[in-house]
Structure formats: structure tokens, C-alpha cells
Amino acid sequence: MEKNRVLTIIDLEEIILRLKKQDKSALDELFGYYYPRLHHFTKSILKIDNDIDDILQEVFVKIWLNRQKIGNPETFNSYIFTITKNEVLNLIRNNLRDQNFRDKLFLHGAGEEYQQQSELEFDEIKAGIDKLVANLPEKRQQVFILSRTEGLSNKQIALQLNISEKTVEDHITHAIKQIKNSMKEMGIISLLYFYLFL
């Protein structure tokens, strides 16, 4: 697959049809396209490389095992990024009591932000963050979700929304600042914030 190729909805529809017919070359095509994007996305959450390949292998295994359940090609991008984020959060949740894992994670990701929250209730805090995102101004929320949830680049977002890359950057910067300030006001040390948004 060409390095800079963008998969269109028509491309994805054809690939998904082949996938459902157990054509493993369709999975290879998805892997070639999404792997670098998911790797970048996963590293933006974890900050460390050690477990990324295992996570992404699991993502594509799930895509293959659940191929018959894949529906609308228009939502596939969001679907695969959501699977990836869930795998990352599961990894963090399952390893949080491992001191070596915590040390690496907080050294690279949270630094001094980590204090007493080694017993994070991830789902609860994630739900709180989702509410904060939902309270962002409409355009800012849209840009933020395309960037952090769907993993689009600033250039892709700018093209999709017909705005400048500078405007995209401004929206993301202000969204992160607003979320971080709101979390402080709520008394939440922004550990999960680092995992989800930086």
C-alpha cells in the first residue's frame, strides 16, 4: 500500500467484504495502513514502546475474530481506534499494581503528577473526562475527538472540517487546557489525562 494513501469509505467497504470472506490479505491491508497510525496513537497514551506490539497484535486478532460483526465502513476508523484505546487501558489497569510497570509508566508519562492515585478507578475517571469533553464548545469538541479518539492528524482534521491547521492546533491546545483545569477543580490529579490526551 502506498505510504500516503488514504483509505476511502469505498476502499474500506471492499476490504471489509473481503475480510468477511476470510480473505487474510484484507487483514494484511488493514494492518499495513493502520499499524503506524495505531502505533503513534498508542505511544501517545503509554509513552513507552515495550508493550505496543503486543497491544496492536491483539487489536488485529480481535478485528479478525469479529470480522462478521463489522458493520458500517464509515465508522470503522473510530471502531479500530476504540478497540486500541480499550486494549491500552486494560493493560494499564491490569498492571497498575506492578511497581516496575508503574515506575516506567509514570517516569515517561506522568512524572510528578503521580501522587496518591495508584488505585485509580479508570472507568469512573474516564467517564468524568468524557463529560468534560462533552462540555467543550461544539467545534472544539469535534476537533478534539477527531484528534484524540480517531487519531487523525491536524492536516487531516483541517481538510475534513475545512479549517486551517493553525485553527486545529488552537482548538486542541485550548481543549486540553480546559480539561486539565476542570480536572484540577474536581480534585482529580491528572494521571489519566496524560494517558488519554497527551
Accessible surface in RSA format (square Angstrom, percent):
REM  Atomic radii and reference values for relative SASA: ProtOr
REM  Chains: A
REM  Algorithm: Lee & Richards
REM  Probe-radius: 1.40
REM  Slices: 20
REM RES _ NUM      All-atoms   Total-Side   Main-Chain    Non-polar    All polar
REM                ABS   REL    ABS   REL    ABS   REL    ABS   REL    ABS   REL
RES MET A   1   100.77  52.2  14.39   9.5  86.37 205.7  27.53  23.4  73.24  97.0
RES GLU A   2   136.80  78.5 123.93  93.8  12.87  30.6  50.94  98.5  85.85  70.1
RES LYS A   3   189.67  92.5 160.24  98.3  29.42  70.1 112.61 101.4  77.05  82.1
RES ASN A   4   131.28  90.5 109.78 106.1  21.50  51.8  37.96  91.4  93.32  90.2
RES ARG A   5    75.09  31.5  65.96  33.6   9.12  21.7  31.76  43.4  43.33  26.3
RES VAL A   6    88.25  58.1  78.25  70.8  10.01  24.1  78.25  68.0  10.01  27.1
RES LEU A   7    15.03   8.4   0.92   0.7  14.10  35.4   0.92   0.6  14.10  37.9
RES THR A   8    72.31  51.4  65.45  66.3   6.86  16.4  69.04  92.7   3.26   4.9
RES ILE A   9    76.48  43.5  74.04  55.2   2.44   5.9  74.04  53.3   2.44   6.6
RES ILE A  10   135.11  76.9 134.34 100.1   0.78   1.9 134.36  96.8   0.76   2.1
RES ASP A  11    33.81  23.7  31.39  31.2   2.42   5.7   2.83   6.7  30.99  30.9
RES LEU A  12     7.77   4.3   7.77   5.6   0.00   0.0   7.77   5.5   0.00   0.0
RES GLU A  13    87.76  50.4  86.74  65.6   1.02   2.4  16.20  31.3  71.56  58.4
RES GLU A  14    81.31  46.7  79.23  59.9   2.08   4.9  52.07 100.7  29.24  23.9
RES ILE A  15     0.83   0.5   0.83   0.6   0.00   0.0   0.83   0.6   0.00   0.0
RES ILE A  16     6.54   3.7   6.54   4.9   0.00   0.0   6.54   4.7   0.00   0.0
RES LEU A  17    99.53  55.4  99.15  70.9   0.38   0.9  99.15  69.6   0.38   1.0
RES ARG A  18    55.77  23.4  55.38  28.2   0.40   0.9  32.88  44.9  22.90  13.9
RES LEU A  19     0.00   0.0   0.00   0.0   0.00   0.0   0.00   0.0   0.00   0.0
RES LYS A  20    63.05  30.8  53.30  32.7   9.75  23.2  20.68  18.6  42.37  45.1
RES LYS A  21   162.64  79.3 134.07  82.3  28.57  68.0  86.63  78.0  76.01  81.0
RES GLN A  22   117.90  65.9 101.00  73.8  16.91  40.3  13.92  29.6 103.98  78.9
RES ASP A  23    49.28  34.5  42.14  41.9   7.13  16.9  19.56  46.0  29.72  29.6
RES LYS A  24   136.82  66.7 132.83  81.5   3.99   9.5  75.28  67.8  61.54  65.5
RES SER A  25    56.53  47.8  49.55  66.1   6.98  16.1  42.48  90.5  14.05  19.7
RES ALA A  26     0.00   0.0   0.00   0.0   0.00   0.0   0.00   0.0   0.00   0.0
RES LEU A  27    32.86  18.3  32.86  23.5   0.00   0.0  32.86  23.1   0.00   0.0
RES ASP A  28    97.43  68.2  88.47  88.1   8.96  21.2  28.00  65.9  69.43  69.2
RES GLU A  29    40.93  23.5  32.80  24.8   8.13  19.3  20.13  38.9  20.79  17.0
RES LEU A  30     0.00   0.0   0.00   0.0   0.00   0.0   0.00   0.0   0.00   0.0
RES PHE A  31    89.06  44.6  89.06  55.2   0.00   0.0  89.06  54.0   0.00   0.0
RES GLY A  32    45.83  56.5   0.00   N/A  45.83  56.5  28.87  79.2  16.95  38.0
RES TYR A  33    16.59   7.7  14.69   8.4   1.90   5.0   6.52   4.9  10.07  12.4
RES TYR A  34     2.41   1.1   2.41   1.4   0.00   0.0   0.02   0.0   2.39   2.9
RES TYR A  35    58.58  27.3  58.58  33.3   0.00   0.0  45.54  34.2  13.04  16.1
RES PRO A  36    72.14  52.6  61.64  56.2  10.50  38.2  65.80  54.3   6.35  39.4
RES ARG A  37    66.49  27.9  58.20  29.7   8.29  19.7  34.26  46.8  32.23  19.5
RES LEU A  38     0.00   0.0   0.00   0.0   0.00   0.0   0.00   0.0   0.00   0.0
RES HIS A  39    52.00  28.4  52.00  36.1   0.00   0.0  24.40  25.1  27.60  32.1
RES HIS A  40   138.00  75.4 133.25  92.6   4.75  12.1  87.21  89.9  50.79  59.1
RES PHE A  41    10.73   5.4   8.79   5.4   1.93   5.0  10.73   6.5   0.00   0.0
RES THR A  42     0.00   0.0   0.00   0.0   0.00   0.0   0.00   0.0   0.00   0.0
RES LYS A  43    86.19  42.0  85.12  52.2   1.07   2.5  42.48  38.2  43.71  46.6
RES SER A  44    35.43  29.9  27.08  36.1   8.35  19.2  26.10  55.6   9.34  13.1
RES ILE A  45     0.59   0.3   0.59   0.4   0.00   0.0   0.59   0.4   0.00   0.0
RES LEU A  46     0.00   0.0   0.00   0.0   0.00   0.0   0.00   0.0   0.00   0.0
RES LYS A  47    55.02  26.8  42.05  25.8  12.97  30.9  22.09  19.9  32.94  35.1
RES ILE A  48     9.89   5.6   6.15   4.6   3.73   9.0   9.89   7.1   0.00   0.0
RES ASP A  49    75.23  52.7  64.50  64.2  10.72  25.4  30.60  72.0  44.63  44.5
RES ASN A  50    98.12  67.7  63.55  61.4  34.56  83.2  22.83  54.9  75.29  72.8
RES ASP A  51    33.98  23.8  33.98  33.8   0.00   0.0   0.89   2.1  33.09  33.0
RES ILE A  52     0.80   0.5   0.80   0.6   0.00   0.0   0.80   0.6   0.00   0.0
RES ASP A  53    88.04  61.7  83.44  83.1   4.60  10.9  34.09  80.2  53.95  53.8
RES ASP A  54    96.24  67.4  88.56  88.1   7.69  18.2  27.13  63.8  69.11  68.9
RES ILE A  55     9.72   5.5   6.84   5.1   2.88   7.0   9.70   7.0   0.02   0.1
RES LEU A  56     0.72   0.4   0.72   0.5   0.00   0.0   0.72   0.5   0.00   0.0
RES GLN A  57   118.95  66.5 113.10  82.7   5.85  13.9  35.02  74.5  83.93  63.7
RES GLU A  58    70.30  40.4  69.44  52.5   0.86   2.0  17.32  33.5  52.98  43.3
RES VAL A  59     0.00   0.0   0.00   0.0   0.00   0.0   0.00   0.0   0.00   0.0
RES PHE A  60    10.61   5.3  10.41   6.4   0.21   0.5  10.61   6.4   0.00   0.0
RES VAL A  61    62.36  41.0  58.42  52.9   3.93   9.5  62.00  53.9   0.36   1.0
RES LYS A  62    71.27  34.8  71.26  43.7   0.01   0.0  36.25  32.6  35.01  37.3
RES ILE A  63     0.00   0.0   0.00   0.0   0.00   0.0   0.00   0.0   0.00   0.0
RES TRP A  64    40.58  16.3  40.58  19.6   0.00   0.0  23.18  12.4  17.40  28.2
RES LEU A  65   125.34  69.8  97.75  69.9  27.59  69.4  98.43  69.1  26.91  72.4
RES ASN A  66    42.47  29.3  41.53  40.1   0.95   2.3   4.78  11.5  37.69  36.4
RES ARG A  67    35.19  14.8  35.19  17.9   0.00   0.0   0.76   1.0  34.44  20.9
RES GLN A  68   110.38  61.7  90.58  66.2  19.80  47.1  55.92 119.0  54.46  41.3
RES LYS A  69   166.75  81.4 134.09  82.3  32.67  77.8  94.31  84.9  72.44  77.2
RES ILE A  70     7.24   4.1   3.16   2.4   4.08   9.8   6.32   4.6   0.91   2.5
RES GLY A  71    50.84  62.7   0.00   N/A  50.84  62.7  34.89  95.8  15.95  35.7
RES ASN A  72    77.94  53.7  63.09  61.0  14.85  35.7  27.59  66.4  50.35  48.7
RES PRO A  73    22.72  16.6  22.02  20.1   0.70   2.5  22.02  18.2   0.70   4.3
RES GLU A  74   118.30  67.9  92.80  70.2  25.50  60.7  16.90  32.7 101.40  82.8
RES THR A  75    77.31  55.0  74.78  75.8   2.53   6.0  61.58  82.7  15.74  23.8
RES PHE A  76     1.37   0.7   0.00   0.0   1.37   3.6   1.37   0.8   0.00   0.0
RES ASN A  77    31.86  22.0  31.58  30.5   0.29   0.7  20.69  49.8  11.17  10.8
RES SER A  78    37.26  31.5  36.58  48.8   0.67   1.6  13.96  29.7  23.29  32.6
RES TYR A  79    72.54  33.9  65.84  37.5   6.70  17.4  63.90  48.0   8.64  10.7
RES ILE A  80     0.02   0.0   0.02   0.0   0.00   0.0   0.02   0.0   0.00   0.0
RES PHE A  81     3.21   1.6   2.93   1.8   0.28   0.7   2.93   1.8   0.28   0.8
RES THR A  82    54.33  38.6  53.97  54.7   0.36   0.9  44.40  59.6   9.93  15.0
RES ILE A  83    23.86  13.6  22.50  16.8   1.36   3.3  23.71  17.1   0.15   0.4
RES THR A  84     0.00   0.0   0.00   0.0   0.00   0.0   0.00   0.0   0.00   0.0
RES LYS A  85    25.77  12.6  25.77  15.8   0.00   0.0   9.96   9.0  15.81  16.8
RES ASN A  86    73.30  50.5  71.54  69.1   1.76   4.2  19.03  45.8  54.27  52.5
RES GLU A  87    22.33  12.8  20.09  15.2   2.24   5.3   0.08   0.1  22.25  18.2
RES VAL A  88     0.00   0.0   0.00   0.0   0.00   0.0   0.00   0.0   0.00   0.0
RES LEU A  89    12.27   6.8  12.27   8.8   0.00   0.0  12.27   8.6   0.00   0.0
RES ASN A  90    55.76  38.5  55.62  53.7   0.14   0.3  12.19  29.3  43.57  42.1
RES LEU A  91    35.07  19.5  30.87  22.1   4.19  10.5  34.50  24.2   0.56   1.5
RES ILE A  92     0.00   0.0   0.00   0.0   0.00   0.0   0.00   0.0   0.00   0.0
RES ARG A  93    84.98  35.7  76.32  38.9   8.65  20.6  52.41  71.6  32.56  19.7
RES ASN A  94   118.74  81.9  83.36  80.6  35.38  85.2  25.55  61.5  93.19  90.1
RES ASN A  95    41.03  28.3  39.54  38.2   1.50   3.6   1.66   4.0  39.37  38.1
RES LEU A  96     8.54   4.8   8.38   6.0   0.16   0.4   8.38   5.9   0.16   0.4
RES ARG A  97   187.86  78.9 162.60  82.9  25.26  60.1  69.36  94.8 118.50  71.8
RES ASP A  98    67.43  47.2  57.32  57.1  10.11  23.9  21.47  50.5  45.96  45.8
RES GLN A  99    96.94  54.2  92.34  67.5   4.60  11.0  53.09 113.0  43.85  33.3
RES ASN A 100   112.15  77.3 109.67 106.0   2.48   6.0  23.49  56.5  88.66  85.7
RES PHE A 101    13.81   6.9  12.34   7.6   1.47   3.8  13.17   8.0   0.64   1.8
RES ARG A 102    37.25  15.6  37.25  19.0   0.00   0.0   0.34   0.5  36.91  22.4
RES ASP A 103    73.97  51.8  66.35  66.0   7.62  18.0  30.05  70.7  43.92  43.8
RES LYS A 104    77.54  37.8  76.81  47.1   0.73   1.7  50.50  45.5  27.04  28.8
RES LEU A 105     0.00   0.0   0.00   0.0   0.00   0.0   0.00   0.0   0.00   0.0
RES PHE A 106    13.28   6.6  12.58   7.8   0.71   1.8  13.11   7.9   0.17   0.5
RES LEU A 107   134.55  74.9 110.23  78.9  24.32  61.1 115.32  81.0  19.23  51.7
RES HIS A 108   100.75  55.1  74.41  51.7  26.34  67.4  44.26  45.6  56.49  65.7
RES GLY A 109     9.04  11.1   0.00   N/A   9.04  11.1   0.59   1.6   8.44  18.9
RES ALA A 110     4.57   4.2   0.00   0.0   4.57  10.4   1.34   1.9   3.22   8.5
RES GLY A 111    41.70  51.4   0.00   N/A  41.70  51.4  31.90  87.5   9.79  21.9
RES GLU A 112   165.38  94.9 145.32 109.9  20.06  47.8  67.39 130.4  97.99  80.0
RES GLU A 113    50.76  29.1  47.57  36.0   3.19   7.6  10.21  19.7  40.55  33.1
RES TYR A 114    56.59  26.4  42.55  24.2  14.04  36.5  35.34  26.6  21.25  26.2
RES GLN A 115   114.25  63.9  91.98  67.2  22.26  53.0  32.16  68.5  82.09  62.3
RES GLN A 116   137.43  76.9 109.50  80.0  27.94  66.5  64.09 136.4  73.34  55.6
RES GLN A 117    33.32  18.6  30.22  22.1   3.10   7.4  11.18  23.8  22.13  16.8
RES SER A 118    25.69  21.7  23.85  31.8   1.84   4.2   1.76   3.7  23.93  33.5
RES GLU A 119   108.72  62.4  92.28  69.8  16.44  39.1  63.09 122.0  45.64  37.3
RES LEU A 120    18.73  10.4   1.79   1.3  16.94  42.6   5.37   3.8  13.36  36.0
RES GLU A 121   114.23  65.6 110.45  83.6   3.78   9.0  32.97  63.8  81.26  66.3
RES PHE A 122     5.87   2.9   2.13   1.3   3.74   9.7   2.32   1.4   3.56  10.2
RES ASP A 123   103.87  72.8  95.27  94.8   8.60  20.3  38.17  89.8  65.70  65.5
RES GLU A 124   125.61  72.1 111.91  84.7  13.70  32.6  47.49  91.8  78.13  63.8
RES ILE A 125    18.58  10.6  16.65  12.4   1.93   4.6  18.43  13.3   0.15   0.4
RES LYS A 126    40.52  19.8  40.52  24.9   0.00   0.0  23.23  20.9  17.29  18.4
RES ALA A 127    48.94  45.0  44.09  68.0   4.85  11.0  47.73  67.2   1.21   3.2
RES GLY A 128    13.68  16.9   0.00   N/A  13.68  16.9  12.57  34.5   1.12   2.5
RES ILE A 129     1.83   1.0   1.22   0.9   0.61   1.5   1.22   0.9   0.61   1.7
RES ASP A 130    66.99  46.9  61.67  61.4   5.32  12.6  25.75  60.6  41.24  41.1
RES LYS A 131   144.22  70.4 140.82  86.4   3.39   8.1  86.03  77.4  58.18  62.0
RES LEU A 132    24.33  13.6  22.10  15.8   2.23   5.6  22.41  15.7   1.93   5.2
RES VAL A 133    14.88   9.8  14.88  13.5   0.00   0.0  14.88  12.9   0.00   0.0
RES ALA A 134    63.34  58.2  44.45  68.6  18.89  43.0  45.73  64.4  17.61  46.6
RES ASN A 135   111.65  77.0  86.94  84.0  24.71  59.5  24.63  59.3  87.02  84.1
RES LEU A 136     7.21   4.0   0.30   0.2   6.92  17.4   0.30   0.2   6.92  18.6
RES PRO A 137    72.81  53.1  60.20  54.9  12.62  45.9  72.73  60.0   0.08   0.5
RES GLU A 138   151.26  86.8 139.55 105.6  11.71  27.9  54.35 105.1  96.91  79.1
RES LYS A 139    86.54  42.2  83.59  51.3   2.95   7.0  55.77  50.2  30.77  32.8
RES ARG A 140    54.07  22.7  53.90  27.5   0.18   0.4   0.22   0.3  53.85  32.6
RES GLN A 141    45.80  25.6  45.80  33.5   0.00   0.0   3.47   7.4  42.33  32.1
RES GLN A 142    75.28  42.1  69.54  50.8   5.74  13.7  25.66  54.6  49.62  37.6
RES VAL A 143     0.00   0.0   0.00   0.0   0.00   0.0   0.00   0.0   0.00   0.0
RES PHE A 144     3.08   1.5   3.01   1.9   0.08   0.2   3.01   1.8   0.08   0.2
RES ILE A 145    59.83  34.0  59.56  44.4   0.26   0.6  59.83  43.1   0.00   0.0
RES LEU A 146    12.51   7.0  12.51   8.9   0.00   0.0  12.51   8.8   0.00   0.0
RES SER A 147    11.93  10.1   4.81   6.4   7.12  16.4   0.00   0.0  11.93  16.7
RES ARG A 148    58.65  24.6  54.91  28.0   3.75   8.9  14.08  19.2  44.57  27.0
RES THR A 149    35.16  25.0  34.48  35.0   0.68   1.6  19.61  26.3  15.55  23.5
RES GLU A 150    39.77  22.8  39.72  30.1   0.05   0.1   0.30   0.6  39.47  32.2
RES GLY A 151    26.95  33.2   0.00   N/A  26.95  33.2   5.75  15.8  21.19  47.5
RES LEU A 152    32.23  18.0  25.38  18.2   6.85  17.2  25.42  17.9   6.81  18.3
RES SER A 153    55.96  47.3  43.97  58.7  11.99  27.6  50.53 107.6   5.43   7.6
RES ASN A 154    46.32  31.9  41.99  40.6   4.33  10.4   8.95  21.5  37.38  36.1
RES LYS A 155   128.38  62.6 127.32  78.1   1.06   2.5  69.73  62.8  58.65  62.5
RES GLN A 156    53.33  29.8  48.87  35.7   4.45  10.6  26.53  56.5  26.80  20.3
RES ILE A 157     0.00   0.0   0.00   0.0   0.00   0.0   0.00   0.0   0.00   0.0
RES ALA A 158     8.63   7.9   7.05  10.9   1.58   3.6   7.32  10.3   1.31   3.5
RES LEU A 159   134.84  75.1 111.82  80.0  23.02  57.9 114.66  80.5  20.18  54.3
RES GLN A 160   112.82  63.1  77.34  56.5  35.48  84.5  37.83  80.5  74.99  56.9
RES LEU A 161    25.22  14.0  10.07   7.2  15.15  38.1  14.49  10.2  10.74  28.9
RES ASN A 162   139.20  96.0 117.84 113.9  21.36  51.4  28.57  68.8 110.63 106.9
RES ILE A 163    45.73  26.0  26.65  19.9  19.08  46.0  37.13  26.7   8.60  23.3
RES SER A 164    61.01  51.6  45.89  61.2  15.12  34.8  50.19 106.9  10.83  15.2
RES GLU A 165    80.28  46.1  76.07  57.6   4.20  10.0  22.25  43.0  58.03  47.4
RES LYS A 166   132.93  64.8 128.80  79.0   4.13   9.8  85.48  76.9  47.45  50.5
RES THR A 167    49.55  35.2  48.14  48.8   1.41   3.4  25.95  34.8  23.61  35.7
RES VAL A 168     0.00   0.0   0.00   0.0   0.00   0.0   0.00   0.0   0.00   0.0
RES GLU A 169    78.08  44.8  75.44  57.1   2.64   6.3  22.63  43.8  55.44  45.3
RES ASP A 170    54.36  38.1  54.12  53.9   0.24   0.6  14.68  34.6  39.68  39.6
RES HIS A 171    31.11  17.0  30.45  21.2   0.66   1.7  23.68  24.4   7.43   8.7
RES ILE A 172    13.85   7.9  13.80  10.3   0.06   0.1  13.85  10.0   0.00   0.0
RES THR A 173    86.00  61.2  80.44  81.5   5.57  13.3  58.83  79.0  27.17  41.1
RES HIS A 174    88.39  48.3  86.16  59.9   2.23   5.7  54.45  56.1  33.93  39.5
RES ALA A 175     0.00   0.0   0.00   0.0   0.00   0.0   0.00   0.0   0.00   0.0
RES ILE A 176    25.82  14.7  25.71  19.2   0.11   0.3  25.82  18.6   0.00   0.0
RES LYS A 177   131.65  64.2 126.42  77.6   5.22  12.4  74.03  66.6  57.62  61.4
RES GLN A 178    65.08  36.4  59.64  43.6   5.44  12.9  29.88  63.6  35.20  26.7
RES ILE A 179     0.94   0.5   0.46   0.3   0.48   1.2   0.94   0.7   0.00   0.0
RES LYS A 180    55.12  26.9  55.12  33.8   0.00   0.0  15.46  13.9  39.66  42.2
RES ASN A 181    65.36  45.1  63.66  61.5   1.70   4.1  17.48  42.1  47.88  46.3
RES SER A 182    26.09  22.0  25.25  33.7   0.85   1.9   5.43  11.6  20.66  28.9
RES MET A 183     0.14   0.1   0.14   0.1   0.00   0.0   0.14   0.1   0.00   0.0
RES LYS A 184   127.60  62.3 107.60  66.0  20.01  47.6  65.27  58.7  62.33  66.4
RES GLU A 185   151.60  87.0 110.36  83.5  41.24  98.2  51.69 100.0  99.91  81.6
RES MET A 186    99.70  51.6  64.90  43.0  34.80  82.9  70.43  59.9  29.27  38.8
RES GLY A 187    63.56  78.4   0.00   N/A  63.56  78.4  35.76  98.1  27.80  62.3
RES ILE A 188    29.85  17.0  27.25  20.3   2.60   6.3  28.13  20.3   1.72   4.7
RES ILE A 189    34.60  19.7  28.02  20.9   6.58  15.8  33.86  24.4   0.74   2.0
RES SER A 190     2.08   1.8   0.85   1.1   1.23   2.8   0.16   0.3   1.92   2.7
RES LEU A 191     0.71   0.4   0.71   0.5   0.00   0.0   0.71   0.5   0.00   0.0
RES LEU A 192     1.16   0.6   0.40   0.3   0.77   1.9   0.40   0.3   0.77   2.1
RES TYR A 193     5.67   2.6   5.67   3.2   0.00   0.0   0.45   0.3   5.23   6.4
RES PHE A 194    24.85  12.4  24.82  15.4   0.02   0.1  24.82  15.1   0.02   0.1
RES TYR A 195     0.11   0.0   0.09   0.1   0.01   0.0   0.09   0.1   0.01   0.0
RES LEU A 196     8.04   4.5   1.24   0.9   6.80  17.1   1.31   0.9   6.73  18.1
RES PHE A 197    15.08   7.5  13.73   8.5   1.35   3.5  14.97   9.1   0.11   0.3
RES LEU A 198    64.36  35.8  47.48  34.0  16.89  42.4  62.78  44.1   1.58   4.3
END  Absolute sums over single chains surface
CHAIN  1 A    10982.6       9417.8       1564.8       5633.3       5349.3
END  Absolute sums over all chains
TOTAL         10982.6       9417.8       1564.8       5633.3       5349.3
